[in-house]
Amino acid sequence: MSLSFDEYRAFDALGLAEAIRSGELHQNEVLEAALERLHTVNPRINAVTYLDEAAVADARKAPATGPLGGVPYFIKDLHAPVKGMPLAHGSRLFADHRLDFDSETVVRLRRAGLRILGRTASSEFGMSPSTETALAGPTRNPWSLSRIAGGSSGGAAAAVAAGILPASHATDSGGSIRIPAACNGLVGLKPTRGLLPTGPHRGDATHGLSHEHAVTRSIRDCAALLDATAGPDVGAPYYTPRPAEPFLKLIAQPPRKLRIAFTTRTFRNASVHPECEAAVLGTAKHLEDMGHEVEPGMPDFDPGALSAATGILLLTGLAAQLQAREAVLGRPAREDELERVTWEAIRLSQNISGVDYASQFPRINQEVRKIAHFFESVDVLLTPTLGSPPVELGTLSTQTLSLTEFQKAASEFIPFTGAFNATGQPAISLPLHWTSDGLPLGVQLVGRFGEDATLLQLSAEIERAWPWFHRTAPLL
């Protein structure tokens, strides 16, 4: 018996695992449905960059155990080692790079029963909110093939939106889970700093700016993946305790009445696209109808100062990563091995002194504390996820734009996400609005530090009242 695409698409990850456990489906039916969909649509969207045939063969034979047993899964081509698989970080400079171990996150995903089959596309070093690299080419949005799929987890989001699999691994250092989730009509949670492991290869993960989790179609998959991976790994520099009960159990309970602030303007007090404004206003009305206390408001801080300071940390971290790669290669990186924006950024990083680097931490702390003060009287902040609907491919190209041009275009497209990498707060993008021409557009909900459960409870309440799972991209 074969599983049709419509039958396969009707399940989320937990649903597939439950059907395999009950005997309704065989794990190989699920695997073959995923592979068939991959071979059908990936040539058009370019979401999956590597399929491990040995992993596929193992998946056909291994018993399906664990809460997500037998469900196909991909790991983003950034930050997360998978033993034997390439880890190129979206860059030609790392094209032949492989590691001989699994990250702790991957270990836990395997323990949950997921079948890790390969890699999804990332922008080079995760620098761009669009995934269109010199290494792998452009990743296209299944809702409109001329539009971006977002970044840097664009491959993961496009693969899920196109129905290759129900959920996929993603990372976020400035919005890279939430941005592609918004572009592709998906759920994308950036968990609280320290809730998930970052080792053994990374310590504080870009000074706490970088997070790992997933893009999913359902809130319960988001919660189940968090249950599978949350908790500190050995030697973690810090950690955030997980709740006493599983997230999956907690989301079945409605949240308490919450104080929710919303804004339709950026933190620099600029306007956004009318569709983004409509998405927030519509969500605010729904939240009020649900009984929550909703009113306009946003934190009072200096977004320019915070962005500049975190940018220096990310830039120097990238420079250190490239320096380590040059040591392995035994030669300097060549300009033709890096995209234009990356090359210019590395040249710029050479002017950053140790004193300049160290001085960014108190600057970040000053602005983060201002934001935290706002959340003393507010439980959740509602914003657009993006400044506009998904833009055309090339608009955010790191190959053709200069660094200055790229930074201007990116700051206009993603004015809402990066601040919460600095604060470490949980933030989620939900697919609650589609534009008049059928493009998905997310809204962002930001919770207090460590209150991922509250944010997920609210998200689950919204999902029950305003479901989106039935929406599918028009890609055939």
Secondary structure, 3 states (H helix, E strand, C coil): CCCCHHHHHCCCHHHHHHHHHHCCCCHHHHHHHHHHHHHHHHHHHCCEEEECHHHHHHHHHCCCCCCCCCCEEEEECCCCCCCCCECCCCCHHHCCCECCCCCHHHHHHHHCCCEEEEEECCCHHHCCCCCEECCCEECEECCEEEEECCCCCHHHHHHHHCCCCCEEEEEECCCCCHHHHHHHCCEEEECCCCCCCCCCCCCCCCCCCCEEEEEECCHHHHHHHHHHHCCCCCCCCCCCCCCCCCHHHHCCCCCCCCEEEECCCCCCCCCCCHHHHHHHHHHHHHHHHCCCEEEECCCCCCHHHHHHHHHHHHHHHHHHHHHHHHHHHCCCCCHHHCCHHHHHHHHHHCCCCHHHHHHHHHHHHHHHHHHHHHCCCCCEEEEECCCCCCCECCCCCCCCCCHHHHHHHHHHHCCCCCHHHHHCCCEEEEEEEECCCCCEEEEEEEECCCCHHHHHHHHHHHHHHCCCCCCCCCCC
